[in-house]
């Protein structure tokens, strides 16, 4: 994967946003629903976005810190190896 499953939550959120707005627009434009129905979009989606972003941020911090630490230690070992150090320079 180029994008981690954690990061991919953003596209899921966008799809949910599009669905939420599209059915409301459809109801207003074709079924005669009151335009005030569209006002509920922001409040509903803000709550979902807040939950998803909070969870993904927490997971990202928990998973990426140990990985960064591991890779940094590996990088230090590699740069102390003379043959590799010369190639990098």
C-alpha positions as CSV (number, residue, x, y, z in Angstrom):
1,X,0.0,0.0,0.0
2,X,1.2,3.5,-0.8
3,X,-1.4,5.0,1.6
4,X,-1.8,3.3,4.9
5,X,-5.3,2.0,5.9
6,X,-5.2,4.6,8.6
7,X,-4.7,7.5,6.2
8,X,-7.3,6.1,3.8
9,X,-10.0,7.0,6.3
10,X,-10.0,10.4,4.7
11,X,-11.4,9.0,1.4
12,X,-14.1,7.1,3.3
13,X,-15.0,10.3,5.0
14,X,-15.2,12.1,1.7
15,X,-17.5,9.4,0.2
16,X,-19.8,9.7,3.3
17,X,-19.8,13.5,2.8
18,X,-20.8,13.1,-0.8
19,X,-23.5,10.6,0.0
20,X,-24.9,12.8,2.8
21,X,-25.1,15.9,0.6
22,X,-26.3,14.2,-2.5
23,X,-29.4,12.6,-1.0
24,X,-30.3,15.9,0.6
25,X,-29.8,17.9,-2.6
26,X,-31.9,15.2,-4.4
27,X,-34.7,15.6,-1.9
28,X,-34.7,19.4,-2.1
29,X,-34.4,19.6,-5.9
30,X,-36.7,16.7,-7.0
31,X,-39.0,15.9,-4.0
32,X,-39.9,19.3,-2.8
33,X,-38.1,19.0,0.6
34,X,-37.6,22.3,2.4
35,X,-34.1,23.8,1.7
36,X,-33.5,23.9,5.4
37,X,-32.7,20.2,5.1
38,X,-29.4,21.2,3.6
39,X,-28.5,23.1,6.8
40,X,-28.2,19.8,8.7
41,X,-25.3,18.7,6.4
42,X,-22.5,20.7,8.2
43,X,-23.4,19.7,11.7
44,X,-23.8,16.0,10.8
45,X,-20.6,15.8,8.9
46,X,-18.5,17.9,11.3
47,X,-19.3,15.4,14.1
48,X,-18.2,12.4,11.9
49,X,-15.1,14.2,10.7
50,X,-14.1,15.0,14.2
51,X,-14.5,11.4,15.4
52,X,-12.6,10.0,12.4
53,X,-9.8,12.5,12.5
54,X,-9.3,12.0,16.2
55,X,-9.1,8.3,15.9
56,X,-6.8,8.3,12.9
57,X,-4.5,10.9,14.5
58,X,-4.3,8.8,17.6
59,X,-3.6,5.6,15.7
60,X,-1.0,7.3,13.5
61,X,0.9,8.6,16.5
62,X,0.8,5.2,18.2
63,X,2.1,3.4,15.1
64,X,4.4,5.9,13.4
65,X,6.5,6.8,16.4
66,X,7.9,3.2,17.0
67,X,8.4,2.8,13.2
68,X,10.3,6.1,12.9
69,X,12.4,5.2,15.9
70,X,13.2,1.8,14.4
71,X,14.1,3.3,11.0
72,X,16.2,6.0,12.6
73,X,18.3,3.4,14.5
74,X,18.8,1.4,11.3
75,X,19.8,4.6,9.4
76,X,22.4,5.3,12.1
77,X,23.9,1.9,11.8
78,X,24.1,2.2,8.0
79,X,25.8,5.6,8.1
80,X,28.4,4.2,10.5
81,X,29.3,1.5,7.9
82,X,32.2,3.0,5.9
83,X,31.3,1.5,2.5
84,X,27.7,2.7,2.8
85,X,28.7,6.1,4.1
86,X,30.9,6.6,1.1
87,X,28.1,5.7,-1.3
88,X,25.7,8.1,0.4
89,X,28.3,10.9,0.3
